[in-house]
């Protein structure tokens, strides 16, 4: 497993709220490690999202116009 540390140009409470919502949606998982939380992407959820967006893309390609 690759560990990646990312800095965001947002306040920590804002990031925490976004991660909480992503976790509640089942897109990410989190583990408490000391005073911090380590998040990772749920691979099964990502597969479902990829399929969902691929289906939408196919439907859009099959339409003759957007209106």
PDB file of N, CA, C and O in Angstrom:
ATOM      1  N   UNK A   1       0.841  -1.174   0.000  1.00  0.00           N
ATOM      2  CA  UNK A   1       0.000   0.000   0.000  1.00  0.00           C
ATOM      3  C   UNK A   1       0.889   1.242   0.000  1.00  0.00           C
ATOM      4  O   UNK A   1       1.842   1.339   0.773  1.00  0.00           O
ATOM      5  N   UNK A   2       0.567   2.169  -0.862  1.00  0.00           N
ATOM      6  CA  UNK A   2       1.315   3.418  -0.960  1.00  0.00           C
ATOM      7  C   UNK A   2       0.684   4.459  -0.046  1.00  0.00           C
ATOM      8  O   UNK A   2      -0.534   4.638  -0.058  1.00  0.00           O
ATOM      9  N   UNK A   3       1.488   5.135   0.731  1.00  0.00           N
ATOM     10  CA  UNK A   3       1.004   6.194   1.615  1.00  0.00           C
ATOM     11  C   UNK A   3       1.341   7.520   0.976  1.00  0.00           C
ATOM     12  O   UNK A   3       2.478   7.763   0.571  1.00  0.00           O
ATOM     13  N   UNK A   4       0.340   8.373   0.891  1.00  0.00           N
ATOM     14  CA  UNK A   4       0.483   9.666   0.251  1.00  0.00           C
ATOM     15  C   UNK A   4       0.005  10.736   1.217  1.00  0.00           C
ATOM     16  O   UNK A   4      -1.103  10.651   1.748  1.00  0.00           O
ATOM     17  N   UNK A   5       0.817  11.720   1.439  1.00  0.00           N
ATOM     18  CA  UNK A   5       0.454  12.836   2.298  1.00  0.00           C
ATOM     19  C   UNK A   5       0.134  14.030   1.404  1.00  0.00           C
ATOM     20  O   UNK A   5       0.931  14.405   0.544  1.00  0.00           O
ATOM     21  N   UNK A   6      -1.040  14.622   1.618  1.00  0.00           N
ATOM     22  CA  UNK A   6      -1.482  15.734   0.780  1.00  0.00           C
ATOM     23  C   UNK A   6      -1.815  16.935   1.658  1.00  0.00           C
ATOM     24  O   UNK A   6      -2.428  16.791   2.716  1.00  0.00           O
ATOM     25  N   UNK A   7      -1.409  18.109   1.215  1.00  0.00           N
ATOM     26  CA  UNK A   7      -1.771  19.350   1.889  1.00  0.00           C
ATOM     27  C   UNK A   7      -2.849  20.056   1.064  1.00  0.00           C
ATOM     28  O   UNK A   7      -2.742  20.142  -0.159  1.00  0.00           O
ATOM     29  N   UNK A   8      -3.862  20.547   1.724  1.00  0.00           N
ATOM     30  CA  UNK A   8      -4.947  21.253   1.060  1.00  0.00           C
ATOM     31  C   UNK A   8      -4.948  22.711   1.485  1.00  0.00           C
ATOM     32  O   UNK A   8      -4.653  23.009   2.642  1.00  0.00           O
ATOM     33  N   UNK A   9      -5.273  23.633   0.576  1.00  0.00           N
ATOM     34  CA  UNK A   9      -5.314  25.058   0.927  1.00  0.00           C
ATOM     35  C   UNK A   9      -6.642  25.450   1.589  1.00  0.00           C
ATOM     36  O   UNK A   9      -7.227  26.483   1.264  1.00  0.00           O
ATOM     37  N   UNK A  10      -7.102  24.615   2.514  1.00  0.00           N
ATOM     38  CA  UNK A  10      -8.357  24.863   3.218  1.00  0.00           C
ATOM     39  C   UNK A  10      -8.132  24.690   4.713  1.00  0.00           C
ATOM     40  O   UNK A  10      -7.158  24.071   5.142  1.00  0.00           O
ATOM     41  N   UNK A  11      -9.039  25.240   5.487  1.00  0.00           N
ATOM     42  CA  UNK A  11      -8.947  25.094   6.939  1.00  0.00           C
ATOM     43  C   UNK A  11      -9.182  23.639   7.329  1.00  0.00           C
ATOM     44  O   UNK A  11      -9.941  22.924   6.675  1.00  0.00           O
ATOM     45  N   UNK A  12      -8.526  23.212   8.397  1.00  0.00           N
ATOM     46  CA  UNK A  12      -8.631  21.828   8.861  1.00  0.00           C
ATOM     47  C   UNK A  12     -10.079  21.420   9.134  1.00  0.00           C
ATOM     48  O   UNK A  12     -10.456  20.310   8.758  1.00  0.00           O
ATOM     49  N   UNK A  13     -10.922  22.260   9.774  1.00  0.00           N
ATOM     50  CA  UNK A  13     -12.312  21.856   9.997  1.00  0.00           C
ATOM     51  C   UNK A  13     -13.081  21.621   8.688  1.00  0.00           C
ATOM     52  O   UNK A  13     -13.956  20.758   8.623  1.00  0.00           O
ATOM     53  N   UNK A  14     -12.751  22.389   7.658  1.00  0.00           N
ATOM     54  CA  UNK A  14     -13.397  22.214   6.355  1.00  0.00           C
ATOM     55  C   UNK A  14     -13.022  20.862   5.764  1.00  0.00           C
ATOM     56  O   UNK A  14     -13.885  20.134   5.272  1.00  0.00           O
ATOM     57  N   UNK A  15     -11.755  20.530   5.811  1.00  0.00           N
ATOM     58  CA  UNK A  15     -11.276  19.240   5.310  1.00  0.00           C
ATOM     59  C   UNK A  15     -11.915  18.104   6.096  1.00  0.00           C
ATOM     60  O   UNK A  15     -12.364  17.119   5.511  1.00  0.00           O
ATOM     61  N   UNK A  16     -11.958  18.235   7.412  1.00  0.00           N
ATOM     62  CA  UNK A  16     -12.548  17.195   8.258  1.00  0.00           C
ATOM     63  C   UNK A  16     -14.005  16.959   7.902  1.00  0.00           C
ATOM     64  O   UNK A  16     -14.454  15.814   7.853  1.00  0.00           O
ATOM     65  N   UNK A  17     -14.749  18.031   7.653  1.00  0.00           N
ATOM     66  CA  UNK A  17     -16.165  17.898   7.298  1.00  0.00           C
ATOM     67  C   UNK A  17     -16.321  17.194   5.945  1.00  0.00           C
ATOM     68  O   UNK A  17     -17.188  16.334   5.789  1.00  0.00           O
ATOM     69  N   UNK A  18     -15.493  17.555   4.979  1.00  0.00           N
ATOM     70  CA  UNK A  18     -15.559  16.903   3.670  1.00  0.00           C
ATOM     71  C   UNK A  18     -15.204  15.419   3.785  1.00  0.00           C
ATOM     72  O   UNK A  18     -15.879  14.572   3.200  1.00  0.00           O
ATOM     73  N   UNK A  19     -14.154  15.105   4.532  1.00  0.00           N
ATOM     74  CA  UNK A  19     -13.773  13.707   4.709  1.00  0.00           C
ATOM     75  C   UNK A  19     -14.866  12.936   5.439  1.00  0.00           C
ATOM     76  O   UNK A  19     -15.119  11.773   5.126  1.00  0.00           O
ATOM     77  N   UNK A  20     -15.516  13.574   6.407  1.00  0.00           N
ATOM     78  CA  UNK A  20     -16.616  12.928   7.128  1.00  0.00           C
ATOM     79  C   UNK A  20     -17.733  12.547   6.159  1.00  0.00           C
ATOM     80  O   UNK A  20     -18.274  11.444   6.234  1.00  0.00           O
ATOM     81  N   UNK A  21     -18.076  13.457   5.251  1.00  0.00           N
ATOM     82  CA  UNK A  21     -19.138  13.184   4.282  1.00  0.00           C
ATOM     83  C   UNK A  21     -18.728  12.085   3.303  1.00  0.00           C
ATOM     84  O   UNK A  21     -19.539  11.226   2.956  1.00  0.00           O
ATOM     85  N   UNK A  22     -17.477  12.111   2.860  1.00  0.00           N
ATOM     86  CA  UNK A  22     -16.992  11.054   1.966  1.00  0.00           C
ATOM     87  C   UNK A  22     -17.007   9.698   2.674  1.00  0.00           C
ATOM     88  O   UNK A  22     -17.325   8.675   2.068  1.00  0.00           O
ATOM     89  N   UNK A  23     -16.663   9.704   3.954  1.00  0.00           N
ATOM     90  CA  UNK A  23     -16.680   8.461   4.736  1.00  0.00           C
ATOM     91  C   UNK A  23     -18.111   7.977   4.933  1.00  0.00           C
ATOM     92  O   UNK A  23     -18.383   6.783   4.810  1.00  0.00           O
ATOM     93  N   UNK A  24     -19.030   8.893   5.238  1.00  0.00           N
ATOM     94  CA  UNK A  24     -20.441   8.525   5.396  1.00  0.00           C
ATOM     95  C   UNK A  24     -21.027   7.967   4.109  1.00  0.00           C
ATOM     96  O   UNK A  24     -21.914   7.115   4.145  1.00  0.00           O
ATOM     97  N   UNK A  25     -20.531   8.446   2.968  1.00  0.00           N
ATOM     98  CA  UNK A  25     -20.997   7.967   1.668  1.00  0.00           C
ATOM     99  C   UNK A  25     -20.348   6.644   1.284  1.00  0.00           C
ATOM    100  O   UNK A  25     -20.746   6.029   0.295  1.00  0.00           O
ATOM    101  N   UNK A  26     -19.352   6.193   2.051  1.00  0.00           N
ATOM    102  CA  UNK A  26     -18.690   4.927   1.783  1.00  0.00           C
ATOM    103  C   UNK A  26     -17.603   5.015   0.727  1.00  0.00           C
ATOM    104  O   UNK A  26     -17.132   3.988   0.238  1.00  0.00           O
ATOM    105  N   UNK A  27     -17.197   6.226   0.368  1.00  0.00           N
ATOM    106  CA  UNK A  27     -16.179   6.407  -0.664  1.00  0.00           C
ATOM    107  C   UNK A  27     -14.773   6.254  -0.096  1.00  0.00           C
ATOM    108  O   UNK A  27     -13.869   5.780  -0.784  1.00  0.00           O
ATOM    109  N   UNK A  28     -14.591   6.653   1.154  1.00  0.00           N
ATOM    110  CA  UNK A  28     -13.297   6.502   1.815  1.00  0.00           C
ATOM    111  C   UNK A  28     -13.491   5.801   3.156  1.00  0.00           C
ATOM    112  O   UNK A  28     -14.605   5.710   3.673  1.00  0.00           O
ATOM    113  N   UNK A  29     -12.391   5.313   3.701  1.00  0.00           N
ATOM    114  CA  UNK A  29     -12.377   4.728   5.041  1.00  0.00           C
ATOM    115  C   UNK A  29     -11.332   5.475   5.844  1.00  0.00           C
ATOM    116  O   UNK A  29     -10.394   6.038   5.281  1.00  0.00           O
ATOM    117  N   UNK A  30     -11.489   5.481   7.153  1.00  0.00           N
ATOM    118  CA  UNK A  30     -10.529   6.179   7.996  1.00  0.00           C
ATOM    119  C   UNK A  30     -10.171   5.383   9.229  1.00  0.00           C
ATOM    120  O   UNK A  30     -11.017   4.709   9.818  1.00  0.00           O
ATOM    121  N   UNK A  31      -8.903   5.466   9.616  1.00  0.00           N
ATOM    122  CA  UNK A  31      -8.416   4.820  10.833  1.00  0.00           C
ATOM    123  C   UNK A  31      -7.729   5.864  11.691  1.00  0.00           C
ATOM    124  O   UNK A  31      -6.932   6.662  11.199  1.00  0.00           O
ATOM    125  N   UNK A  32      -8.046   5.853  12.980  1.00  0.00           N
ATOM    126  CA  UNK A  32      -7.405   6.780  13.904  1.00  0.00           C
ATOM    127  C   UNK A  32      -6.022   6.244  14.238  1.00  0.00           C
ATOM    128  O   UNK A  32      -5.866   5.096  14.655  1.00  0.00           O
ATOM    129  N   UNK A  33      -5.022   7.096  14.047  1.00  0.00           N
ATOM    130  CA  UNK A  33      -3.636   6.747  14.363  1.00  0.00           C
ATOM    131  C   UNK A  33      -3.062   7.843  15.245  1.00  0.00           C
ATOM    132  O   UNK A  33      -2.592   8.871  14.757  1.00  0.00           O
ATOM    133  N   UNK A  34      -3.106   7.613  16.537  1.00  0.00           N
ATOM    134  CA  UNK A  34      -2.645   8.634  17.475  1.00  0.00           C
ATOM    135  C   UNK A  34      -3.579   9.829  17.458  1.00  0.00           C
ATOM    136  O   UNK A  34      -4.774   9.697  17.719  1.00  0.00           O
ATOM    137  N   UNK A  35      -3.027  11.001  17.149  1.00  0.00           N
ATOM    138  CA  UNK A  35      -3.847  12.213  17.129  1.00  0.00           C
ATOM    139  C   UNK A  35      -4.307  12.573  15.719  1.00  0.00           C
ATOM    140  O   UNK A  35      -4.859  13.652  15.504  1.00  0.00           O
ATOM    141  N   UNK A  36      -4.084  11.681  14.762  1.00  0.00           N
ATOM    142  CA  UNK A  36      -4.503  11.962  13.389  1.00  0.00           C
ATOM    143  C   UNK A  36      -5.338  10.808  12.842  1.00  0.00           C
ATOM    144  O   UNK A  36      -5.428   9.743  13.454  1.00  0.00           O
ATOM    145  N   UNK A  37      -5.939  11.036  11.693  1.00  0.00           N
ATOM    146  CA  UNK A  37      -6.737  10.016  11.035  1.00  0.00           C
ATOM    147  C   UNK A  37      -6.125   9.735   9.673  1.00  0.00           C
ATOM    148  O   UNK A  37      -5.803  10.655   8.921  1.00  0.00           O
ATOM    149  N   UNK A  38      -5.973   8.476   9.371  1.00  0.00           N
ATOM    150  CA  UNK A  38      -5.440   8.051   8.075  1.00  0.00           C
ATOM    151  C   UNK A  38      -6.619   7.598   7.212  1.00  0.00           C
ATOM    152  O   UNK A  38      -7.358   6.689   7.588  1.00  0.00           O
ATOM    153  N   UNK A  39      -6.787   8.242   6.050  1.00  0.00           N
ATOM    154  CA  UNK A  39      -7.891   7.906   5.161  1.00  0.00           C
ATOM    155  C   UNK A  39      -7.386   7.147   3.950  1.00  0.00           C
ATOM    156  O   UNK A  39      -6.257   7.349   3.503  1.00  0.00           O
ATOM    157  N   UNK A  40      -8.226   6.274   3.424  1.00  0.00           N
ATOM    158  CA  UNK A  40      -7.917   5.588   2.171  1.00  0.00           C
ATOM    159  C   UNK A  40      -9.199   5.449   1.364  1.00  0.00           C
ATOM    160  O   UNK A  40     -10.302   5.460   1.910  1.00  0.00           O
ATOM    161  N   UNK A  41      -9.031   5.319   0.061  1.00  0.00           N
ATOM    162  CA  UNK A  41     -10.160   5.175  -0.850  1.00  0.00           C
ATOM    163  C   UNK A  41     -10.679   3.742  -0.766  1.00  0.00           C
ATOM    164  O   UNK A  41      -9.896   2.793  -0.746  1.00  0.00           O
ATOM    165  N   UNK A  42     -11.994   3.591  -0.716  1.00  0.00           N
ATOM    166  CA  UNK A  42     -12.600   2.264  -0.742  1.00  0.00           C
ATOM    167  C   UNK A  42     -12.649   1.814  -2.204  1.00  0.00           C
ATOM    168  O   UNK A  42     -13.394   2.376  -3.006  1.00  0.00           O
ATOM    169  N   UNK A  43     -11.860   0.812  -2.539  1.00  0.00           N
ATOM    170  CA  UNK A  43     -11.723   0.393  -3.933  1.00  0.00           C
ATOM    171  C   UNK A  43     -13.034  -0.110  -4.530  1.00  0.00           C
ATOM    172  O   UNK A  43     -13.305   0.136  -5.705  1.00  0.00           O
ATOM    173  N   UNK A  44     -13.849  -0.806  -3.747  1.00  0.00           N
ATOM    174  CA  UNK A  44     -15.138  -1.295  -4.265  1.00  0.00           C
ATOM    175  C   UNK A  44     -16.059  -0.131  -4.582  1.00  0.00           C
ATOM    176  O   UNK A  44     -16.776  -0.156  -5.582  1.00  0.00           O
ATOM    177  N   UNK A  45     -16.041   0.881  -3.742  1.00  0.00           N
ATOM    178  CA  UNK A  45     -16.865   2.069  -3.998  1.00  0.00           C
ATOM    179  C   UNK A  45     -16.403   2.772  -5.266  1.00  0.00           C
ATOM    180  O   UNK A  45     -17.222   3.246  -6.053  1.00  0.00           O
ATOM    181  N   UNK A  46     -15.090   2.838  -5.463  1.00  0.00           N
ATOM    182  CA  UNK A  46     -14.557   3.489  -6.673  1.00  0.00           C
ATOM    183  C   UNK A  46     -14.938   2.707  -7.921  1.00  0.00           C
ATOM    184  O   UNK A  46     -15.231   3.307  -8.955  1.00  0.00           O
ATOM    185  N   UNK A  47     -14.939   1.391  -7.847  1.00  0.00           N
ATOM    186  CA  UNK A  47     -15.365   0.585  -8.987  1.00  0.00           C
ATOM    187  C   UNK A  47     -16.819   0.872  -9.334  1.00  0.00           C
ATOM    188  O   UNK A  47     -17.174   0.985 -10.508  1.00  0.00           O
ATOM    189  N   UNK A  48     -17.657   0.988  -8.313  1.00  0.00           N
ATOM    190  CA  UNK A  48     -19.076   1.303  -8.542  1.00  0.00           C
ATOM    191  C   UNK A  48     -19.231   2.683  -9.176  1.00  0.00           C
ATOM    192  O   UNK A  48     -20.035   2.866 -10.090  1.00  0.00           O
ATOM    193  N   UNK A  49     -18.459   3.653  -8.686  1.00  0.00           N
ATOM    194  CA  UNK A  49     -18.520   4.996  -9.254  1.00  0.00           C
ATOM    195  C   UNK A  49     -18.037   5.008 -10.703  1.00  0.00           C
ATOM    196  O   UNK A  49     -18.628   5.683 -11.547  1.00  0.00           O
ATOM    197  N   UNK A  50     -16.977   4.274 -10.996  1.00  0.00           N
ATOM    198  CA  UNK A  50     -16.475   4.207 -12.367  1.00  0.00           C
ATOM    199  C   UNK A  50     -17.532   3.629 -13.304  1.00  0.00           C
ATOM    200  O   UNK A  50     -17.743   4.140 -14.404  1.00  0.00           O
ATOM    201  N   UNK A  51     -18.188   2.570 -12.865  1.00  0.00           N
ATOM    202  CA  UNK A  51     -19.250   1.962 -13.676  1.00  0.00           C
ATOM    203  C   UNK A  51     -20.396   2.932 -13.866  1.00  0.00           C
ATOM    204  O   UNK A  51     -20.924   3.065 -14.970  1.00  0.00           O
ATOM    205  N   UNK A  52     -20.785   3.607 -12.801  1.00  0.00           N
ATOM    206  CA  UNK A  52     -21.880   4.569 -12.856  1.00  0.00           C
ATOM    207  C   UNK A  52     -21.596   5.681 -13.864  1.00  0.00           C
ATOM    208  O   UNK A  52     -22.441   5.994 -14.703  1.00  0.00           O
ATOM    209  N   UNK A  53     -20.401   6.277 -13.780  1.00  0.00           N
ATOM    210  CA  UNK A  53     -20.063   7.373 -14.677  1.00  0.00           C
ATOM    211  C   UNK A  53     -19.820   6.885 -16.105  1.00  0.00           C
ATOM    212  O   UNK A  53     -20.078   7.622 -17.056  1.00  0.00           O
ATOM    213  N   UNK A  54     -19.335   5.668 -16.267  1.00  0.00           N
ATOM    214  CA  UNK A  54     -19.175   5.103 -17.613  1.00  0.00           C
ATOM    215  C   UNK A  54     -20.542   4.931 -18.262  1.00  0.00           C
ATOM    216  O   UNK A  54     -20.707   5.220 -19.448  1.00  0.00           O
ATOM    217  N   UNK A  55     -21.525   4.461 -17.490  1.00  0.00           N
ATOM    218  CA  UNK A  55     -22.883   4.311 -18.020  1.00  0.00           C
ATOM    219  C   UNK A  55     -23.467   5.657 -18.427  1.00  0.00           C
ATOM    220  O   UNK A  55     -24.108   5.769 -19.472  1.00  0.00           O
ATOM    221  N   UNK A  56     -23.250   6.669 -17.612  1.00  0.00           N
ATOM    222  CA  UNK A  56     -23.739   8.013 -17.954  1.00  0.00           C
ATOM    223  C   UNK A  56     -23.056   8.507 -19.223  1.00  0.00           C
ATOM    224  O   UNK A  56     -23.706   9.084 -20.094  1.00  0.00           O
ATOM    225  N   UNK A  57     -21.764   8.285 -19.328  1.00  0.00           N
ATOM    226  CA  UNK A  57     -21.011   8.729 -20.497  1.00  0.00           C
ATOM    227  C   UNK A  57     -21.548   8.076 -21.772  1.00  0.00           C
ATOM    228  O   UNK A  57     -21.699   8.740 -22.798  1.00  0.00           O
ATOM    229  N   UNK A  58     -21.832   6.782 -21.704  1.00  0.00           N
ATOM    230  CA  UNK A  58     -22.377   6.065 -22.862  1.00  0.00           C
ATOM    231  C   UNK A  58     -23.735   6.641 -23.250  1.00  0.00           C
ATOM    232  O   UNK A  58     -24.012   6.835 -24.434  1.00  0.00           O
ATOM    233  N   UNK A  59     -24.577   6.911 -22.268  1.00  0.00           N
ATOM    234  CA  UNK A  59     -25.901   7.484 -22.546  1.00  0.00           C
ATOM    235  C   UNK A  59     -25.772   8.855 -23.194  1.00  0.00           C
ATOM    236  O   UNK A  59     -26.523   9.184 -24.112  1.00  0.00           O
ATOM    237  N   UNK A  60     -24.830   9.647 -22.724  1.00  0.00           N
ATOM    238  CA  UNK A  60     -24.642  10.978 -23.306  1.00  0.00           C
ATOM    239  C   UNK A  60     -24.110  10.890 -24.732  1.00  0.00           C
ATOM    240  O   UNK A  60     -24.496  11.685 -25.589  1.00  0.00           O
ATOM    241  N   UNK A  61     -23.227   9.929 -24.990  1.00  0.00           N
ATOM    242  CA  UNK A  61     -22.688   9.756 -26.334  1.00  0.00           C
ATOM    243  C   UNK A  61     -23.768   9.340 -27.305  1.00  0.00           C
ATOM    244  O   UNK A  61     -23.702   9.683 -28.486  1.00  0.00           O
ATOM    245  N   UNK A  62     -24.768   8.602 -26.830  1.00  0.00           N
ATOM    246  CA  UNK A  62     -25.839   8.106 -27.681  1.00  0.00           C
ATOM    247  C   UNK A  62     -26.911   9.151 -27.962  1.00  0.00           C
ATOM    248  O   UNK A  62     -27.729   8.961 -28.863  1.00  0.00           O
ATOM    249  N   UNK A  63     -26.925  10.243 -27.218  1.00  0.00           N
ATOM    250  CA  UNK A  63     -27.897  11.304 -27.469  1.00  0.00           C
ATOM    251  C   UNK A  63     -27.435  12.135 -28.654  1.00  0.00           C
ATOM    252  O   UNK A  63     -26.239  12.345 -28.853  1.00  0.00           O
ATOM    253  N   UNK A  64     -28.401  12.606 -29.441  1.00  0.00           N
ATOM    254  CA  UNK A  64     -28.071  13.437 -30.592  1.00  0.00           C
ATOM    255  C   UNK A  64     -27.794  14.868 -30.196  1.00  0.00           C
ATOM    256  O   UNK A  64     -27.003  15.547 -30.850  1.00  0.00           O
ATOM    257  N   UNK A  65     -28.421  15.334 -29.151  1.00  0.00           N
ATOM    258  CA  UNK A  65     -28.195  16.711 -28.696  1.00  0.00           C
ATOM    259  C   UNK A  65     -28.345  16.759 -27.189  1.00  0.00           C
ATOM    260  O   UNK A  65     -28.811  15.807 -26.564  1.00  0.00           O
ATOM    261  N   UNK A  66     -27.949  17.869 -26.622  1.00  0.00           N
ATOM    262  CA  UNK A  66     -28.016  17.991 -25.162  1.00  0.00           C
ATOM    263  C   UNK A  66     -29.372  18.507 -24.684  1.00  0.00           C
ATOM    264  O   UNK A  66     -29.634  18.491 -23.481  1.00  0.00           O
ATOM    265  N   UNK A  67     -30.218  18.951 -25.562  1.00  0.00           N
ATOM    266  CA  UNK A  67     -31.518  19.501 -25.153  1.00  0.00           C
ATOM    267  C   UNK A  67     -32.674  18.694 -25.684  1.00  0.00           C
ATOM    268  O   UNK A  67     -33.830  19.029 -25.428  1.00  0.00           O
TER     269      UNK A  67
END
